[in-house]
Amino acid sequence: MRRNLSHALTFVAGVAAGALLFALPSSFLDESEKAPPAANCNFEPFNIDAVTEAPRIIASRNAAALSAQARTVLGESAVEVHTKVCFESGATLETAGSGILLTSGPPWRVITAAHVVEGSQWGAVQSIEITVRRAGSFQSAFQPAKVTKVNHDADIAELSIELNDGVVWQSATPPGEATRGPQPGETLAFLCFFERDIRRGTSVNAVSRADGAPTYELDVGSGLGCSGAGAITTSGQLAGVVIQSNADVTRVSDIGVLED
């Protein structure tokens, strides 16, 4: 996507920020030239290709096999989360990430990464639109969602989905909620919204971030659009949420901190 740099700056955020595409007017960067708040924001066509590239290797050497239950959970509960943010400056932010259903049937609840559904860290937000759809063979039209719970330190958010009138979703097999975070050497698996193959890696390193939120590194790579995917145990329990990735390592935040 090409833009005139005298009017806008376009870039793709890297590994640390997750699956984000930005279209920021130059006035957003220059305090002396800020435009007045815009009543409406114009969103450019979203380049989904930027977030749907991922390493070919989908499982680390030591990753254990998944149970049939775990495969069913990921196959039926993986979702795509799409967010449009309109800033008061007239800037726009559009993201695409993954998530996983916590419940089957109303109220439909989803866990994802907070940075997939937030924009306030970049400026004053005028409006935000979050939509979710089922992934894989259960793919459906996008449905409106809202944030009901968030832990910014851990980069985890919970969403509630309100299906449009007349829309019916097939039942799902959501994950059980783990009572602990990932353990050293434990295999965790996740499914990115744009993939059919489940990624598996072992927890090789526990990282205590400066903000105190516990995170864990899995020895398998993933792509930008995997941010927000639910990381489950081989038996199908939700242990964490994918918050960061590169070609070799995927970082997972402990799901337990959302209840703190």
Residue frames as qw, qx, qy, qz and C-alpha x, y, z in Angstrom:
[[0.000, 0.892, 0.453, 0.000, 0.00, 0.00, 0.00],
 [0.463, 0.116, 0.026, 0.879, 1.59, 3.30, -1.09],
 [0.100, -0.898, -0.409, 0.126, 0.69, 6.73, 0.26],
 [0.313, 0.752, -0.079, 0.575, 1.95, 10.28, -0.31],
 [0.611, -0.241, -0.490, 0.573, 4.32, 10.85, 2.60],
 [0.049, 0.236, -0.101, 0.965, 3.47, 14.54, 2.72],
 [0.579, -0.346, -0.143, -0.724, 0.01, 13.57, 3.87],
 [0.894, -0.341, 0.092, -0.274, 0.43, 10.23, 5.61],
 [0.035, 0.549, -0.832, 0.074, 2.91, 7.72, 6.89],
 [0.931, -0.036, -0.107, -0.347, 2.14, 4.04, 6.37],
 [0.173, 0.496, -0.838, 0.149, 4.02, 1.20, 8.01],
 [0.840, -0.220, -0.459, -0.186, 3.59, -2.31, 9.34],
 [0.462, -0.702, 0.443, -0.311, 4.33, -2.78, 13.02],
 [0.443, 0.403, -0.800, 0.032, 6.83, -5.52, 13.75],
 [0.558, -0.131, -0.812, 0.112, 7.05, -8.40, 16.15],
 [0.152, -0.085, -0.621, 0.764, 6.78, -6.40, 19.35],
 [0.360, 0.098, 0.128, -0.919, 3.51, -4.74, 18.44],
 [0.496, 0.262, 0.808, -0.181, 1.75, -7.74, 16.92],
 [0.354, 0.392, 0.715, 0.458, -0.61, -7.73, 13.98],
 [0.049, 0.791, 0.296, -0.533, -1.07, -4.03, 13.42],
 [0.440, 0.413, 0.394, 0.693, -1.36, -1.94, 10.30],
 [0.146, -0.665, -0.282, 0.676, -1.17, 1.82, 10.72],
 [0.336, 0.600, 0.355, 0.634, -2.19, 4.76, 8.55],
 [0.371, -0.680, -0.320, 0.545, -1.07, 7.80, 10.50],
 [0.309, 0.903, 0.138, 0.264, -1.35, 11.35, 9.10],
 [0.562, 0.300, -0.277, 0.719, 1.89, 13.32, 9.34],
 [0.251, -0.653, 0.082, -0.709, 0.06, 15.78, 11.57],
 [0.866, -0.448, -0.200, -0.093, -0.15, 12.96, 14.11],
 [0.817, -0.069, -0.164, 0.548, 3.63, 13.20, 14.43],
 [0.302, 0.267, -0.047, 0.914, 3.95, 17.00, 14.40],
 [0.155, -0.581, -0.641, 0.477, 2.29, 18.76, 17.32],
 [0.012, -0.436, 0.020, 0.900, 2.47, 22.14, 15.56],
 [0.286, 0.133, -0.562, -0.764, 0.49, 20.94, 12.55],
 [0.156, 0.237, 0.935, -0.213, -2.26, 18.89, 14.19],
 [0.252, -0.303, -0.530, -0.751, -5.56, 18.99, 12.37],
 [0.505, -0.216, 0.337, -0.765, -8.77, 19.52, 14.35],
 [0.438, 0.012, 0.876, -0.201, -10.59, 16.37, 15.48],
 [0.263, 0.051, -0.688, -0.674, -12.24, 14.62, 12.55],
 [0.695, -0.014, 0.240, -0.678, -15.91, 13.75, 12.65],
 [0.965, 0.178, 0.131, -0.141, -15.27, 10.70, 10.50],
 [0.340, -0.564, 0.679, 0.325, -12.24, 8.60, 9.61],
 [0.775, 0.490, -0.233, -0.325, -11.58, 7.13, 6.18],
 [0.703, -0.361, 0.607, 0.085, -10.12, 3.62, 6.28],
 [0.328, 0.539, -0.653, -0.419, -7.94, 2.42, 3.42],
 [0.921, 0.062, -0.312, -0.227, -8.46, -1.15, 2.12],
 [0.629, -0.613, 0.470, -0.089, -6.88, -3.48, 4.66],
 [0.524, 0.535, -0.657, -0.087, -3.84, -5.43, 3.44],
 [0.891, -0.345, 0.174, -0.238, -4.49, -8.78, 5.09],
 [0.864, 0.347, -0.286, 0.227, -1.40, -10.27, 3.41],
 [0.140, 0.689, -0.477, 0.528, 0.80, -8.37, 5.84],
 [0.484, -0.434, 0.565, -0.508, -0.43, -10.43, 8.80],
 [0.944, 0.055, 0.167, -0.281, -1.01, -13.84, 7.22],
 [0.638, 0.525, -0.544, 0.146, 2.60, -14.87, 6.65],
 [0.708, -0.582, 0.349, -0.195, 4.08, -17.38, 9.08],
 [0.087, -0.538, 0.830, 0.123, 7.04, -19.80, 9.29],
 [0.700, 0.140, -0.580, -0.394, 6.58, -23.11, 7.49],
 [0.385, 0.033, -0.865, 0.321, 7.68, -25.17, 10.50],
 [0.521, -0.518, -0.198, -0.649, 4.60, -25.61, 12.67],
 [0.858, -0.500, -0.071, -0.093, 5.91, -27.87, 15.46],
 [0.072, -0.774, 0.617, -0.126, 9.13, -27.95, 17.46],
 [0.488, 0.297, -0.821, -0.010, 11.17, -31.13, 17.71],
 [0.118, 0.014, -0.871, 0.477, 10.15, -31.89, 21.28],
 [0.501, -0.056, 0.086, -0.860, 6.48, -30.94, 21.03],
 [0.307, 0.082, 0.927, -0.201, 4.10, -33.67, 22.19],
 [0.118, -0.306, -0.759, -0.562, 1.13, -34.88, 20.17],
 [0.373, -0.125, 0.192, -0.899, -2.29, -33.40, 20.89],
 [0.307, 0.236, 0.881, -0.272, -5.29, -35.27, 22.16],
 [0.081, 0.472, 0.725, 0.495, -8.38, -35.51, 19.99],
 [0.187, -0.822, -0.484, 0.234, -10.08, -33.18, 22.47],
 [0.284, -0.602, 0.117, 0.737, -7.42, -30.49, 22.02],
 [0.182, 0.037, 0.639, 0.747, -7.70, -30.67, 18.23],
 [0.046, -0.660, -0.718, -0.217, -11.47, -30.36, 18.46],
 [0.251, -0.778, -0.291, 0.497, -11.18, -27.34, 20.77],
 [0.212, -0.453, 0.308, 0.810, -8.90, -25.45, 18.41],
 [0.127, 0.198, 0.761, 0.604, -10.78, -26.47, 15.29],
 [0.122, -0.690, -0.689, -0.187, -14.15, -25.31, 16.64],
 [0.333, -0.827, -0.320, 0.322, -13.18, -22.34, 18.82],
 [0.449, -0.164, 0.199, 0.855, -10.56, -20.37, 16.85],
 [0.226, 0.877, 0.410, -0.104, -11.76, -16.92, 15.76],
 [0.450, 0.332, 0.133, 0.818, -10.57, -13.90, 13.79],
 [0.204, -0.787, -0.372, 0.448, -10.67, -10.51, 15.54],
 [0.391, 0.462, 0.279, 0.746, -10.77, -7.32, 13.47],
 [0.258, -0.731, -0.362, 0.518, -10.53, -3.81, 14.93],
 [0.324, 0.610, 0.222, 0.688, -10.89, -0.33, 13.43],
 [0.373, -0.621, -0.342, 0.599, -9.83, 2.65, 15.55],
 [0.237, 0.774, 0.224, 0.543, -10.61, 6.27, 14.64],
 [0.478, -0.287, -0.333, 0.760, -8.48, 8.78, 16.56],
 [0.013, 0.869, 0.328, -0.371, -9.55, 12.31, 17.38],
 [0.200, -0.579, 0.387, 0.689, -6.68, 13.52, 15.19],
 [0.685, 0.552, -0.141, -0.455, -8.22, 11.84, 12.14],
 [0.100, 0.460, -0.877, -0.100, -5.61, 9.07, 12.16],
 [0.903, -0.037, -0.103, -0.415, -6.75, 5.49, 11.70],
 [0.148, -0.427, 0.887, -0.098, -5.55, 2.16, 13.02],
 [0.878, 0.083, -0.170, -0.440, -6.71, -1.22, 11.73],
 [0.201, -0.452, 0.860, -0.122, -5.71, -4.58, 13.19],
 [0.874, 0.040, -0.326, -0.358, -6.35, -8.24, 12.49],
 [0.068, -0.452, 0.838, -0.299, -5.55, -10.95, 14.99],
 [0.531, -0.122, -0.824, -0.155, -6.67, -14.26, 16.39],
 [0.441, -0.347, 0.436, -0.703, -8.65, -15.34, 19.43],
 [0.284, -0.071, -0.956, -0.030, -10.41, -18.30, 20.99],
 [0.565, -0.488, -0.300, -0.595, -13.96, -18.81, 22.22],
 [0.067, -0.253, 0.770, -0.582, -14.43, -19.24, 25.96],
 [0.500, 0.215, 0.641, -0.542, -18.11, -20.17, 25.71],
 [0.009, 0.147, 0.831, 0.537, -20.42, -21.89, 23.26],
 [0.170, -0.687, -0.669, -0.225, -23.69, -20.03, 22.92],
 [0.061, -0.725, 0.004, -0.687, -24.86, -16.71, 24.30],
 [0.129, 0.952, -0.177, -0.215, -23.17, -14.94, 25.84],
 [0.865, 0.351, -0.058, 0.354, -20.37, -15.75, 23.36],
 [0.354, -0.893, 0.231, 0.157, -17.06, -14.78, 24.98],
 [0.803, 0.492, -0.134, 0.310, -13.62, -14.55, 23.40],
 [0.564, -0.693, 0.180, 0.411, -10.07, -14.20, 24.68],
 [0.666, 0.644, 0.038, 0.375, -7.52, -12.32, 22.55],
 [0.557, -0.082, -0.165, 0.810, -4.47, -10.07, 22.93],
 [0.052, -0.800, -0.346, 0.487, -5.23, -6.59, 24.24],
 [0.132, -0.490, 0.338, 0.793, -3.11, -4.91, 21.57],
 [0.143, 0.252, 0.815, 0.501, -5.36, -6.43, 18.88],
 [0.112, -0.723, -0.650, -0.205, -8.41, -4.56, 20.22],
 [0.327, -0.791, -0.215, 0.470, -6.88, -1.40, 21.73],
 [0.513, 0.603, 0.151, 0.591, -5.62, 1.88, 20.32],
 [0.300, -0.944, -0.125, -0.049, -5.45, 4.25, 23.27],
 [0.698, -0.458, 0.169, 0.524, -1.68, 3.82, 23.61],
 [0.497, 0.237, 0.391, 0.738, -1.30, 5.67, 20.30],
 [0.025, -0.163, -0.076, -0.983, -3.52, 8.66, 21.01],
 [0.394, 0.194, 0.480, -0.759, -6.97, 9.90, 22.01],
 [0.107, 0.200, 0.920, 0.320, -9.59, 7.57, 20.53],
 [0.399, 0.043, -0.069, -0.913, -12.76, 8.96, 18.96],
 [0.871, 0.041, 0.096, -0.480, -14.38, 5.62, 18.16],
 [0.095, -0.377, 0.916, 0.094, -13.52, 1.95, 17.96],
 [0.846, 0.143, -0.093, -0.506, -15.20, -0.92, 16.14],
 [0.208, -0.360, 0.909, -0.028, -14.42, -4.54, 17.06],
 [0.846, 0.167, -0.119, -0.492, -15.80, -7.48, 15.10],
 [0.362, -0.349, 0.864, -0.031, -15.25, -11.22, 15.40],
 [0.821, 0.236, -0.239, -0.461, -15.94, -14.18, 13.13],
 [0.890, -0.212, 0.404, -0.005, -15.42, -17.90, 13.41],
 [0.076, 0.658, -0.662, -0.350, -12.34, -19.27, 11.68],
 [0.201, -0.161, 0.954, 0.155, -11.70, -22.37, 9.59],
 [0.102, -0.278, -0.869, -0.396, -14.64, -24.49, 8.48],
 [0.126, -0.672, -0.662, 0.307, -16.89, -22.57, 10.90],
 [0.204, -0.075, 0.110, 0.970, -16.10, -19.24, 9.20],
 [0.062, 0.756, 0.651, -0.039, -19.00, -16.81, 9.30],
 [0.162, 0.792, 0.132, 0.574, -19.73, -13.13, 8.82],
 [0.288, 0.167, -0.474, 0.815, -18.15, -10.69, 11.27],
 [0.418, -0.720, -0.538, -0.132, -20.22, -9.94, 14.37],
 [0.042, -0.794, 0.206, -0.570, -19.91, -6.92, 16.71],
 [0.755, -0.286, -0.476, 0.349, -17.96, -7.33, 19.95],
 [0.138, -0.880, 0.156, -0.426, -16.88, -5.22, 22.90],
 [0.424, 0.290, -0.695, 0.503, -14.14, -5.44, 25.51],
 [0.662, -0.627, -0.268, -0.311, -15.44, -6.59, 28.89],
 [0.738, -0.632, 0.154, 0.183, -12.18, -7.25, 30.71],
 [0.631, 0.677, -0.233, 0.299, -8.56, -6.31, 30.03],
 [0.692, -0.619, 0.132, 0.348, -5.13, -6.67, 31.62],
 [0.427, 0.884, -0.190, 0.000, -2.78, -4.30, 29.81],
 [0.298, -0.701, 0.647, 0.028, 0.33, -5.55, 31.62],
 [0.608, -0.071, 0.788, 0.072, -0.31, -9.10, 30.44],
 [0.229, 0.301, -0.531, -0.758, -1.69, -7.94, 27.06],
 [0.019, -0.259, -0.960, -0.100, -4.87, -10.02, 27.40],
 [0.382, 0.040, 0.071, -0.921, -8.48, -8.95, 26.75],
 [0.225, 0.310, 0.920, -0.085, -11.84, -10.65, 27.02],
 [0.247, 0.021, -0.335, -0.909, -14.60, -9.79, 24.55],
 [0.435, 0.353, 0.735, -0.384, -18.35, -10.29, 24.53],
 [0.009, 0.018, 0.679, 0.734, -20.03, -10.89, 21.16],
 [0.468, 0.410, 0.449, -0.641, -23.53, -9.77, 20.29],
 [0.331, 0.173, 0.804, 0.462, -24.77, -11.70, 17.25],
 [0.253, 0.090, -0.228, -0.936, -26.72, -9.66, 14.75],
 [0.681, 0.185, 0.389, -0.592, -30.45, -10.40, 14.44],
 [0.871, 0.389, -0.063, -0.293, -31.05, -13.63, 12.57],
 [0.414, 0.589, -0.685, 0.107, -27.46, -14.86, 12.93],
 [0.904, -0.360, 0.150, -0.173, -26.95, -18.30, 14.47],
 [0.167, 0.648, -0.742, 0.033, -23.54, -19.78, 15.20],
 [0.853, -0.037, -0.517, -0.057, -22.97, -23.52, 15.37],
 [0.719, -0.686, 0.107, -0.039, -22.05, -24.77, 18.81],
 [0.424, 0.671, -0.553, 0.252, -18.36, -25.01, 19.68],
 [0.862, -0.343, -0.295, 0.230, -16.17, -26.99, 22.04],
 [0.012, 0.910, -0.263, 0.321, -14.39, -24.27, 24.04],
 [0.522, 0.293, -0.681, 0.421, -11.25, -25.00, 26.07],
 [0.636, -0.637, -0.404, 0.161, -11.34, -25.73, 29.74],
 [0.007, -0.915, 0.212, -0.342, -9.81, -22.98, 31.87],
 [0.719, 0.135, -0.527, 0.433, -6.43, -24.00, 33.23],
 [0.561, -0.806, -0.187, 0.034, -5.77, -23.39, 36.91],
 [0.568, -0.587, 0.260, 0.515, -2.09, -22.57, 36.26],
 [0.336, 0.811, -0.311, -0.365, 0.18, -21.08, 33.65],
 [0.838, 0.418, -0.350, 0.006, 2.43, -23.03, 31.27],
 [0.762, -0.564, 0.297, 0.118, 5.01, -25.29, 32.93],
 [0.009, -0.691, 0.644, 0.327, 8.65, -25.71, 31.77],
 [0.110, -0.185, 0.942, 0.258, 8.82, -28.29, 29.00],
 [0.461, 0.435, 0.690, -0.351, 5.04, -28.39, 28.60],
 [0.202, 0.197, 0.664, 0.692, 3.63, -28.50, 25.08],
 [0.277, 0.581, 0.374, -0.667, 1.18, -25.77, 24.13],
 [0.326, 0.292, 0.717, 0.544, -0.74, -25.52, 20.87],
 [0.202, 0.603, 0.231, -0.736, -2.53, -22.67, 19.10],
 [0.464, 0.457, 0.658, 0.378, -4.36, -22.04, 15.86],
 [0.047, -0.327, 0.101, 0.938, -3.98, -18.78, 13.95],
 [0.538, 0.514, 0.381, -0.549, -7.14, -17.56, 12.22],
 [0.513, 0.665, -0.324, -0.436, -5.60, -17.77, 8.73],
 [0.153, 0.417, -0.892, -0.081, -4.14, -21.28, 9.05],
 [0.869, -0.123, -0.293, -0.380, -5.49, -24.81, 9.03],
 [0.746, 0.094, -0.569, 0.333, -2.47, -26.38, 10.69],
 [0.599, -0.795, -0.079, -0.052, -2.14, -26.24, 14.47],
 [0.366, 0.662, -0.494, 0.427, 1.16, -24.90, 15.76],
 [0.852, -0.496, -0.164, 0.028, 2.84, -26.72, 18.67],
 [0.380, 0.615, -0.475, 0.502, 5.81, -25.76, 20.82],
 [0.692, -0.398, -0.514, 0.313, 7.26, -26.47, 24.24],
 [0.254, -0.955, 0.002, -0.153, 7.59, -23.89, 26.99],
 [0.802, 0.203, -0.248, 0.503, 11.33, -23.29, 27.11],
 [0.344, 0.117, -0.284, 0.888, 11.69, -20.07, 29.05],
 [0.218, -0.814, -0.528, 0.102, 9.71, -18.11, 31.63],
 [0.330, 0.347, 0.005, 0.878, 10.17, -14.36, 31.27],
 [0.220, -0.723, -0.503, 0.420, 9.32, -11.86, 33.99],
 [0.307, 0.682, 0.248, 0.615, 8.60, -8.59, 32.21],
 [0.204, 0.214, -0.311, 0.903, 9.45, -5.21, 33.71],
 [0.474, -0.343, -0.046, -0.809, 5.77, -4.73, 34.54],
 [0.383, -0.239, 0.775, -0.443, 5.73, -8.03, 36.43],
 [0.845, 0.224, 0.056, -0.482, 3.43, -9.90, 34.04],
 [0.562, -0.289, 0.756, 0.169, 4.60, -13.52, 33.57],
 [0.703, 0.552, -0.211, -0.395, 5.15, -14.63, 29.98],
 [0.757, -0.204, 0.607, 0.132, 6.49, -17.81, 28.46],
 [0.288, 0.601, -0.543, -0.511, 8.46, -18.54, 25.30],
 [0.898, 0.162, 0.392, -0.114, 7.51, -21.45, 23.05],
 [0.344, -0.440, 0.641, 0.527, 10.14, -22.94, 20.73],
 [0.428, 0.441, 0.706, 0.352, 8.04, -22.57, 17.59],
 [0.068, -0.126, 0.145, 0.979, 7.63, -19.52, 15.38],
 [0.232, 0.667, 0.704, -0.078, 4.41, -17.85, 14.26],
 [0.269, 0.429, 0.338, 0.793, 3.16, -14.83, 12.33],
 [0.053, -0.109, 0.204, -0.971, 1.78, -11.39, 13.16],
 [0.578, -0.231, -0.310, -0.718, -1.85, -12.46, 12.69],
 [0.630, -0.186, -0.743, 0.127, -1.39, -15.12, 15.35],
 [0.028, 0.172, -0.469, 0.866, -1.49, -12.47, 18.08],
 [0.573, -0.133, 0.180, -0.788, -4.39, -13.27, 20.40],
 [0.727, 0.035, -0.639, -0.250, -4.58, -16.99, 19.63],
 [0.741, -0.528, 0.248, -0.332, -5.40, -19.16, 22.62],
 [0.342, 0.461, -0.812, 0.110, -2.54, -21.43, 23.70],
 [0.851, -0.304, 0.056, -0.424, -3.91, -24.69, 25.07],
 [0.406, -0.451, 0.793, -0.049, -2.42, -27.75, 26.70],
 [0.189, 0.157, -0.896, -0.370, -2.36, -31.14, 24.99],
 [0.019, 0.349, 0.914, -0.205, -5.53, -32.04, 26.90],
 [0.011, 0.628, 0.567, 0.533, -7.41, -28.92, 25.78],
 [0.348, -0.782, -0.374, 0.359, -7.07, -26.46, 28.70],
 [0.292, 0.863, 0.035, 0.411, -6.46, -22.77, 27.99],
 [0.724, -0.392, -0.179, 0.538, -3.12, -21.80, 29.56],
 [0.288, -0.492, 0.095, 0.816, -2.17, -18.59, 27.78],
 [0.477, 0.828, 0.261, -0.137, -2.59, -16.14, 24.91],
 [0.683, 0.199, 0.219, 0.667, -0.14, -15.48, 22.09],
 [0.074, -0.933, -0.157, 0.315, 1.12, -11.89, 22.43],
 [0.052, 0.836, -0.447, -0.314, 4.36, -11.79, 20.41],
 [0.918, 0.119, 0.360, 0.117, 6.15, -13.83, 17.79],
 [0.162, 0.727, -0.519, -0.420, 8.96, -14.17, 15.30],
 [0.696, 0.361, -0.551, -0.284, 10.25, -16.90, 13.00],
 [0.474, 0.211, -0.818, 0.250, 11.65, -18.99, 15.86],
 [0.150, -0.166, -0.753, 0.619, 9.85, -18.11, 19.08],
 [0.318, -0.596, -0.453, -0.582, 6.29, -17.38, 20.16],
 [0.070, 0.113, -0.605, 0.785, 5.65, -15.57, 23.43],
 [0.444, -0.506, -0.678, -0.296, 2.58, -16.45, 25.48],
 [0.193, -0.419, 0.364, -0.809, 1.04, -14.50, 28.36],
 [0.081, -0.120, -0.932, 0.332, -0.33, -16.39, 31.38],
 [0.310, -0.490, -0.570, -0.581, -4.14, -16.54, 31.18],
 [0.493, -0.507, -0.637, 0.306, -4.41, -16.60, 34.97],
 [0.247, -0.169, -0.195, 0.934, -3.49, -12.93, 35.34],
 [0.190, -0.379, -0.446, -0.788, -6.75, -11.86, 33.73],
 [0.563, -0.599, -0.556, -0.124, -8.53, -12.81, 36.95],
 [0.505, -0.181, -0.397, 0.745, -6.13, -10.82, 39.16]]
